[in-house]
Amino acid sequence: MLDSAIKDLKSFAEKFNLDNKKILVLFSGGKDSSLALYLLKEAGLDVSALTFFHRWSWRETLNWAMKFTKRLGVEHYLVDVTDGLLREATGRKGPVCINCKKVMLWNAKWFALNNDFDVLAKGDNANDKIIGALLDQCKTDIRLCDIPRIGVPFFRPLIKYTAEDVEALAEEAGIRPYRMYEHARRRQWREGCPLQYIDREEIVTPELMDLAYRVNYEVSKIARRRKVRVSVRVPSFEIMCWNCDEETLLEVRRIIERFR
């Protein structure tokens, strides 16, 4: 399956003249973006990685991402978006994900333009919500979208693969990202950062962002040890867990009591 995916990607690159372009992958260190980066590299394309992080990012996943790009031999850029995120999110209602994505998109655009990259790439797969999205207003193949508002074409090499396909391809490639064992928003492994667990309708403050990080970092230690998925919303301290038993929940509640 992996050989077929690489062969298909090479053919697509030749057809759309991507084999002589500089491609910058928005690389979170998750399974999708890791697989996209791996396939582009294996297809022989000129690819680099761009990772955004902020004060509340998981350092463990960032460290894994850096080791992964080093193993691939891919140039890896790290950009701190803490100031932009604080500017966009503070004083608005949570969660902050929509504000964070806005900051990252525009930073990616200007980073690409200022560093002579021709194409931006993302790890979106077929299970991601795409109906009506900006990236789906494509006049040709859905995998490559030329968007005038952004000024840089977007390439999505995985968009025709389901989440199950991505899992199988990543396993075949030996890609096993570091897990924080978050609850996440979907049953599939879809981790992000602890700021997604700020309660909806809550006004976002730096103090609340700090709380979301500190509580969930401690809870993640329990989740990893017990191999369950746990996260805690703040400031409500609602516990979200897949497959938790009473003993695990008791441990999580003890953590929560330290932050009330």
Order of alpha helices (4+ residues) and beta strands (2+ residues): alpha-beta-alpha-beta-alpha-beta-alpha-alpha-beta-beta-beta-alpha-alpha-beta-beta-alpha
